[in-house]
Amino acid sequence: MLLEHLERQLATREAQGLRRRLRVAHSPCGPRQLIAPPDGSLTAKLVFCSNDYLGLAGDPALTDALAEGARRYGAGSGASHLINGHSQAHADLEEALARFLAPHVPDGRALFFCTGYMANLAVLTALGDAQATLYCEELNHASLIDGARLARAEVVKYPHNDVQSLDALLQQARTPIKLIVTDAVFSMDGDLAPLDALLALAERHDAWLVVDDAHGFGVLGEGGRGSLSHFGLRSERIVYIGTLGKAAGVAGAFVVAQPTVIEWLVQAARTYIYTTASPPAVAHAVSASLAFLAGEEGERRRARLRQRIGQLRAGLAAVLPSAWRLGSSDTPIQPIIVGDNATALELAAALDAEGVWVPAIRPPTVPPGTARLRVTVTAAHDEGDVDLLIAAVRRAAGRLSRRARCEG
Ligand SMILES: *Cc1c(COP(=O)(O)O)cnc(C)c1O
């Protein structure tokens, strides 16, 4: 029964163009990667899909830091943080992260997590108890949605970037504790949440602002401090979540907030307590990454990244057919919104045939009718790489629209 049930569901997804498939990478993350598709042979692809925005994931300096961390602390942590898994490497990293974010979350303390997914579940379940209401932005990342589902709190969804609606909803609050929960950079659109207006609302309504900065940390703001720095915000009411597997190039995540908030997470967050601490070497490598982000080379890479973003936007704007739309984004996430699933898949396939990998993103990851190619650009791409992508999109768009005219 189970297998038949699953086979039927898989067939439905296949028919709807929603079946996902794994590809195997045979080289480190970077603009050019050796990729084996499910039923093809190993090919070098020009990749526009990673979240490795500064090109750090394959950087020898971080690989060396990871290796040095492993030599010093071993391969594994051996236990959870509350048993004997919390190493000096973890503790040092937490101190460095709290200092790094101190201009924006004053007197904060940091807590390191294995993944951003787990950090988000931790924050929403531990803070979202029966006394609380979670005000969740409708385009929040799946991990925040799941955290809200698991929380005992009442959950209220507000429309995308709609500060007025949120204001009205906060006025009707029925619980003493209110938490506004939002992505800082929306992961499928690349636009920014109006964090300044949201913080002002939080202050006015005695609420807290929970910010998931997975795509802003390392990329935006002074020294890569992220979205709070970009907006010039500073408040004790902020619970800040940054992830370390994207621009920071390694793995893991952290929460920075008031020490009482962090102390409560240590007591109550099940994704912190009931899991083996990540290898200390990972924390050691992240510390190296943090120094890199804040240093001159981090600044240079962010400048290069901004150049590529500008080049990509200008180039795509000139070649996209009128039925398609470029997202309004100044971040490395630059979606080409084409509408239906089939067109998104055909466009992705046409690019793939030219050796360019951009993933098609379909519902339920994005709202129905907004299937898209999620282009991400990094500081490791050079000008020629971006030109290649623009030319490939122009050719694919031409072919697809000629065919649409023939069929129509
Ligand atoms: C990637 C992502 C996460 C999850 O972080 P991981 O460390 O990859 O688990 C959380 N929130 C957002 C917005 C993300 O894009």
The ligand as a Gaussian input file, in Angstrom:
#p B3LYP/6-31G(d) Opt

LIG

0 1
 C       19.084000      28.673000       3.829000
 C       18.119000      29.343000       4.721000
 C       17.889000      28.894000       6.019000
 C       18.474000      27.600000       6.513000
 O       19.806000      27.688000       6.791000
 P       20.703000      26.383000       6.743000
 O       21.905000      26.726000       7.502000
 O       20.952000      26.117000       5.294000
 O       19.890000      25.292000       7.376000
 C       17.084000      29.634000       6.842000
 N       16.485000      30.759000       6.409000
 C       16.655000      31.208000       5.161000
 C       15.963000      32.463000       4.732000
 C       17.461000      30.513000       4.268000
 O       17.601000      30.935000       3.017000

